[in-house]
Amino acid sequence: MPLSPRLAELVAARRLGFSLPQAFYLDDEVYAVELAAIWRRGWLFVGYTGQLPAPGDYLSVAVADDPIVIIRGDDGQLRAFYNVCRHRGSLVCVEEHGHVGRLVCPYHQWTYGRQGELLSCRGMHEIDRAEYGLRTVHLAEVAGLVFVSLADTPPDFAPARQCLNTLAVPQGLDRAKIAHQVEYEIDANWKLVWENNRECYHCNANHPTYIRANFDHYNADDTTPRIRARIEAAVARSEARWAADGLAVTHKASGMTNFPDPEGKTWFSANRTPLVEGYLSETGDGRPVAPLMGDYRDFEVGTLRIRTLPNFWMHASCDHAVSTRLLPAGRQRTRAQVTWLVDAAAEEGRDYELARLLPFWQNTSEEDWSICRLQQRGVQSSGYSPGPLSTYKEYNVEAWLRWYLQQLIQAP
């Protein structure tokens, strides 16, 4: 269905180079269209293959009002289903993760196999069980990452697979384990959380630990010749070292040069970025806090950065990876799950300590959530109006906003 005249007018009223009009963060109709055009149409990150190693292992997520369960079948394959009983609609899996021999609805005990087929429905002998298996959801795996799509016909996953295979396979995410997870409820619209992610204009004032390890708080208008030379030297040194180890280097190497594109087609990106001199990992002092991950033979691999719209980003160092998964929870609330991964063979207390593993990204994430909450409080004020975006420091925000609006315009 085309946008309503009101929403079409709202989209057309957005001024290039400025933040969004207030209604995009507060309006019920906007939120409903976002769910249909973005969250129920694209590919959503849900978890890691390592969370589901054995047949019967499952995890469940809720995409707004749509509960989903992902389970490893008896044939070893992952499948995704609506977590909704085909009898009268009860949730089937109540816990967020677990292991089952069968999927049993807690209401009337309709029982499903681990491939989603209806096995028994006590007292319903007259129905054809073949017609009442759990409704399937599209699922894709790449480099240890698991995605689902609620669309009848989802976007082609092949380009994302090619990009992520090129850069993410050496990280060994498919051979990693979860060292820690933290769940957050952010009192802010999900788009504000993404806007914050797409710029480092705020980093110098808000992320004291992050800026010691990374170069991206510098921008073209505030780097002296000395700083520019330092960055260029770090990039040249790192890229030469990575190339010698067979690691893909840049966006260009993975076929990605523009994320997200203004036409709204590109929803994924991955690249490797050098760290500041003396930093081998995104930790407080730059020293590794766990054994090398995946195929790495050298600690100096920079950080692998992955982003997939609308709900996932990751920073992965030589020794650990940290990801953020977003899920919408209303017009002014977003659920965030932050996950720390290490090599599967690493043992807590022997190979790593949470006290050293967590602070860099726990502090940085929580600093961001505080910013987003403050912004939400401001944009819902009658005193808010869209402000100008910096062409030096917020060009990625502009690209993100144009991607977002294209999703609404192109909605079926």
Secondary structure, DSSP 8 states (H G I E B T S, - for coil): ----HHHHHHHHH--TTB---THHHH-HHHHHHHIIIIITTS-EEEEEGGG--STTEEEEEEETTEEEEEEE-TTS-EEEEESB-TTT--BS--SSEEE-SSEE-TTT--EE-TTS-EEE-TT-TTS-GGG-S--EEEEEEETTEEEEE-SSS----HHHHHHHHHHHGGGTGGGEEEEEEEEEEESS-HHHHHHHHT--TTHHHH-HHHHHH-STT--TTT--HHHHHHHHHHHHHHHHHHHHTT---STGGGT--SSS-TTS---EEEEEE---TT-SSSSSSS---S---TT---S---EEEEEETTTEEEEE-SS-EEEEEEEE-STT-EEEEEEEEEETT--BTTTB-HHHHSHHHHHHHHHHHHHHHHHHHHHTSTT----B--TTT-HHHHHHHHHHHHHHHT--
